[in-house]
Every structure is written in C-alpha cells, then in structure tokens.
Amino acid sequence: MTEKIDKLFDEWEQLSIDAATAAEFHKADRFYEDGIVCDEDFKKGRRVLFILLESHSGKKDVKGRQKFWFRDCVMYPDEFPTGWRGRRYFTRTLLMKQIIEDTEPEEQYYNDGSKRLPQKAFAPLREVAYMNINKAGGKGSSTPWRALKKYVDKCQCMIKREIELIQPRYIVCCSVIVYREICKLFGEDQPCPIIKMWHPSQARLRGHGRITDRKYAQEFQKRWKKQNEDAPTAN
C-alpha cells in the first residue's frame, strides 16, 4: 500500500504546490509525506487512520519532500526528542488506539511528568495510519480557513484517493474542520465509521479547561461508545 501512496504523492505534489500558491500559503513549495506507518503491522491491526489538518515538522527526504515525521518518531523513538507537545501527540494517539481495540487505556501512559514516552509505547503505533489533508503544511499556527478551503477544494480528489488506498476500518478526524471536510468528501458513501475528536496536542479548550491525557481519553471513550451505538461495526 505504501508504494501506491508514494505514486499518488508523485501526482499530488505539483497539484499541492499549485493549490498552495493560489491560496497564498506561507511556503507553497513544501510537500509533507504521511500515510501508513508500517504496512505489515497495519494489515494485522484494526487499521485505524488518524486524519489531522496540517503538519509543522519534518526534515527533507531524498526527493526533497518533508519526511513523514510521525513514522520516523514511531520507528526510531530514540532519535526524536518530542517535548510536551510531542508527548501529547503520541500518548493520546496510543490511548485512542487502545480504546478502539476495546482495551482499557494503560495508566502508565498518562502524563507522569516526563517529556518522553517509554520506548515500548511506540511499538503499537506501528499499526496505525496518519495523514494531514494540507500537504503544504502550516507556518507555526493553523492556516487561515479561507486559504485552507481553497487548497482542500483543489486537492479533494487526492485526499479521497489517499484514504481509499489506505483502506481504513476506522477513521478518527482530529478537528471539527477535518471531520466536516472528510464527511463532505464521501457524503453518504462513507468507507467506514468516522469519529470526530479533538486534536491530540490540545492543551486547553474553551468550555473544557485544561485537557489532561485522562480527560482526553475519557472524552474519546464517550464518543467511541456513541459511535458504536449509532453505527454498525466495521468489517
């Protein structure tokens, strides 16, 4: 599957640059790779796809694209210092994965005051897929909605194709905007259950106050339970 996604990116890269240029992005010539962390492990797992808005990190690969930083951190955790924001990303993605697998979230992974997760915590994340709808990335803060909408409208066929190539059994959209755009993209013909959730790095949220790992997991458990009550289980 990863090879097919790479071929898709070969087509998508110039379209992304054109779309980002037309939308007057901060840096229109960047292209952030993403997708399946590990093909073999993804096929054996629950095939959960996490979809986010845009990336702000990543070194360049041999093609000059921004590397798939999430995969690099999972595969080589010792080489990537994560800090508090990164800790939240990986902890909460892991907690959501455990909940989808009907596994009680492990207490050891809640924030214990350390900026790094235990190395063993990264191994289960080899079974997930992770993508951003804005492949041009942000500039340290979220891209303004008007500009982003221009980009998404022009790249929607590529966004849909990437999801179809990944073939997820479950999709977690990590923002209201992402959820709205993905639901609009597929309409009534959704490929699998789609769950709306907060961004995993969210530290505070209006109406909810400080978002701890525990609060984040409890909120996702409620949404996951509701999803299962409202929709049939994926095959």
Buried (B, 14 or more C-beta within 10 A) or exposed (E): BBEBBEEBBEEBBEBBBBBBEEBEBBEBEBBBBBBBBBBEBBEEBBBBBBBBBBBBBBEEEEEEBBBBBBBBBBBEBEEBEBEEEBBBBBBBBBBBBBBBEEEEBEEEBBBEEEEBBEEEBBBBBBBBBBBBBBBBBBEEEBBEEEBBBBBBEBBBEBBBBBBEBBBBBBBBBBBEBBBEBBBEBBEEEEBBBBBBBBBBBBEEBEEEEEBEBEBBBEBBBEBBEEBBEEEEEBE
